[in-house]
Amino acid sequence: MPIPTTAAIARPGADTFSWETVLLDEPGPDEVLVRLVATGLCHTDLSVLAGRLPTPLPAILGHEGAGIVEAVGPGTPHLQPGDRVVLSFNSCGRCPRCRIGQPTRCDTYFPRNFGAARPDGSSPARTADGTPVGALFFGQSSLARHAVVSAHSVVRVQPRDDRELALLAPVGCGIQTGTGAVLNLLQPGPGDTLAVFGAGAVGLSAVMAARLSTTATVIAADRVRSRLDLAAELGATHTIDTGTEDLGKRLADITGGRGVTYVVETTGVPALLELAATAIAAYGTVAVVGAPAAGSRACFDVNALIDGRTIRGVTEGGSDRITFIPALIDLFRQGRLPYDRFVELYPVQRLDQAVDDARSGRTIKPVIVFDDEPSEANR
């Protein structure tokens, strides 16, 4: 029996999402049906909407969902109706990397997350007239009131109430990406210096994670003064206003000319990646987190790598979401990872405003809360 619901669909050439009635399949093998409580809005969603990333449109986007399981398909004994869950990225669960707890290195990571379809190419969603529409974006397509979700994207949680569950939504991608890049992969120690390019949700998460490590020097760089002020409150020891200061010179000044040990590059601006490659010390590492338009190129001096410099791509913080997300939630509850400082909750009727605010930078992390029916203005 098809399951009717409403979803925010991204269509080619559109400036924003359109609320439309969709019909969902009942969950199949290794799938669950989730009623969404909230979904974070990520710049990856906006990049796909703008056609800068190769997800086929039309599609239901959203990949920072949180909600309640309503039904389970075959092969999901670890989940049951009523479970409160945070939704994260997808993986196959069967390849050698998945089996050793490295799902971000899954053999089929890219098609399972950006393909907006099941592995066989089918979609569990279609519009009211029967036209298939892309779903299972990052295994979830959670910009919808209900979603058929890959069981591999689901992390069970125990929120205090639905408001806390809504606040947990961005942990599924943005928060775990920034914190994981630092805690899982770079692991800075005493004497190290770490610079974060871009003080958005991912960058600020990296700043907070760095303050949980033993590194003494944490540098945040951005062109928005209010974000730099927040970065300082969240643990940055130095800030650089790239709108008025020379980023390379300031990094050299702060490190006494030695260069920084680590850079977390979150902006996706190729020129900043090129600068990061020149700003790291010998045996330093640039963690490439930002996602520019498909086909973007950056250049660097190959000989600069001879003394151990590394440029490393990072996906979802290199995390095992099943263990890492609950750990991040514990840190949040302890007040040691206060990412709620940059979260703003939007009722579902204000999705268009959330999109505008994310694009303009007014809001660092919008979270859409599904508590009322979408208004005609947002359909």
Buried (B, 14 or more C-beta within 10 A) or exposed (E): EEBEBBBBBBBEEBEBBBBBEBBBBEBBEBBBBBBBBBBBBBBBBBBBBBBBBEBBBBBBBBBBBBBBBBBBBEEBEEBEEEBBBBBBBBBBEEBEBBEEEBBBBBBBBEBBBBBBBBEEEEBBBBBEEEEBBBBBBBBBBBBBBBBBBBBBBBBBBEBEEBEBBBBBBBBBBBBBBBBBBBBBBBEBEEEBBBBBBBBBBBBBBBBBBBBBBEBBBBBBBBBBEEBBBBBBEBBBBBBBBBEEBEBEEBBBEBBEEBBBBBBBBBBBBBEBBBBBBBBBBEEBBBBBBBBBEEEEEBEBEEEEEEEEBEBBEBBBBBBBBBEBBBBBBEBBEEEEBBBBEBBBBBBBBBBBBBBBBBBEBBBBBBBBBBEEEBEEEBE
